[in-house]
Amino acid sequence: MTELAEQVSMPEGQQRRGGYVPPHIRNGGGRRGDSAPRGGFNNGGGRGGFFRNNGDRGGFGFGGRGGGFGGNRGGFGGNRGGFGGGMRGRWVDGKHVPGQRNERIELELFGAPEDPSFQSSGINFDNYDDIPVEASGEDVPEAITEFTSPPLDSLLLENIKLARFTKPTPVQKYSVPIVSKGRDLMACAQTGSGKTGGFLFPVLSESFLTGPAEKAANDGYSYQRKAFPTAVVMAPTRELATQIFDEAKKFCYRS
């Protein structure tokens, strides 16, 4: 009441406009300022809020210790969850430096060798040896017979081995050299023939070799990040898009 009386006695325009003071703080004589350290939409907040840059515990933030992008405990860039920490690769002086291996993540992505549900995404490579392929066009590149570097990046080859792909399927034998040479490609093959790897392998390999696109100039909003994808994969159904995403995570491991 004393504070209210003081404000009423002040000339108009000079009255203090304080924020709401909770009863437990009000009774203790304390007062909460306008810039509370525990919440809100801020850039240096203590515990919460969205779009913060240096927050401590939660929210959807960048650089927070508890979550969001760049956090130490979760999300993308976290040391305890997601794909981040020391596992993430780096682009240093024009060269791709793979991240460290992580046995837990490898088990999640590739499974145990004896687990039948992780056997090369259900592909039986021995059934494809004698399947003919009709390739049309001008100067069609020669088909490959095994996964080698070149034309594929060495990190991608390691991930292909972890996924227990022993040799390219017929569609991959042609798609890898065709796409690697920057040629257009339209492929048609039955389900389970390795079409997803057929376009992922050369696209990811080229991405590992050439690195990410240059960052655009800062637009002045530090809490926003724009994504400039290196490649875009379009799928007709959500289920297929999810399947492609799961496969891509395997072959992007440590990149």
Buried (B, 14 or more C-beta within 10 A) or exposed (E): EEEEEEEEEEEEEEEEEEEEEEEEEEEEEEEBEEEBBBBBEBBEBBBBBBBBBBBBBBBBBBBBBBBBBBBBBBBEBBEEBBBBBEBBBEEEEEEBEBBEEBEEBBEEBBBEEEEEEBBBBEBEBEEBEEEEBEEEEEEEBEBBEEBEEEBBBBBBBBBBEBBBBEBBBBBBBBBBBBBBEEBEBEBEBEEEBBBBBBBBBBBBBBBBBEEEEEEEEEEEEEBEEEEEEEEEBEEEEEEEEEBBEEBBBBBBBBB
